[in-house]
Amino acid sequence: MDKIHLYDKILSPVVTEKSTNLSELNKITFKVPEGANKKNLKKNIEKIFKVNVTKINIITKRNRTKITRGKKVKVSGYKKAIITLKKGQSIDLTTGI
């Protein structure tokens, strides 16, 4: 498998307060494409970062509309994966992919 195809399954890391707190529990959060599944994600993450993945949770955020300054605004949805690593392992997101 080519390196370019490995990186197609990871769009970007999610860096929020909640995901930063999860990193203390050996959990990393990534935005993934709509067609991503757990088996492919596990293989790709293990090959790219050379870590052992124990569990993957995938969450789909739906499209929604919200009202901002009296106008309706469409907020696009996305899919994210919370990846649990083996105890003692971590991924440094500040170095980049």
N, C-alpha and C positions, 0 to 999 in steps of 0.2 A: 504494500500500500504506500502511495506517495505521500510525502509530508504535507503537500497542499491539501489533499483530501482529508487529512487528519484535522486540520484547522477549520475546515468547513462546518464542523459540528459545534464549534464554540464561537459565538458572535462577540461577546464581551463579558468581562466580569461585572457583577453587580456590587457596587460599593455604596452601601447605605449603613446607617447606624445599626440596624438589625443584623445585616449580613456580617458586619465587623464583629458584633458580639458573638455570632455563631462560629467565627474563626477560632475562638477559644475552645470550642468543642470539636475541633478538627473538621469543620464543615466549611465548604467553599461554595459560593453561589455564582452561577454563570447564566447569561442569556443565551438561549439556544434556538435554532430554527424550528419552525412548526413541525417538520417531519422527523425530528430527532426522537430516538427511543433509548431506553436504558442500556440495552446490550451494546449498541454502537458507541454511546457516550462512555461507557466503562472502558471499552477497549482503547478508544482514542485518548482519554485522559491518562490512562496508565502508560501509553506509549509516549505521549508528549512530555509529561511531567515526571515520569519514572517514579510513581507512587502506587500504593495499593488501595483500591477503592473497595470499601465494604458495603456501601449502600448508596442508592440514588433515589431522590424524590423529585418528581417532575410536577410543576405547577403551571397551569395555563391561566393567564390573566386575560379576560375578555375585553373586547372593545366596549367603550362606554362614552356617554356624553355628559358633560358637566357644564354648569353655567358660570362663566367668568365675565365680570363687568356687564352683566345683563345679556350676554350673548351665549348661545349654545356653541360649545367647542367639542370636537370629537377627539377623544384620547384613544390612541391605538393600543391594542392588546399585544401581548408577547408571551413567550413560553420561557420559563426559567427552571434550572435544575439545581437542586441543593445536593452537593456531593459530600458524603462522609468518608473521610480517609482513615486508614489504620492508625491506631494510637501511636503518637510520637512522630508522625509525618506531617508535613505542611507544604503549601504552595505559596511562594512569594509572588504576589500579584504586582508589586511595585517594579519588578524587573522587566515586565512585558513579555509577550509571547514571541 
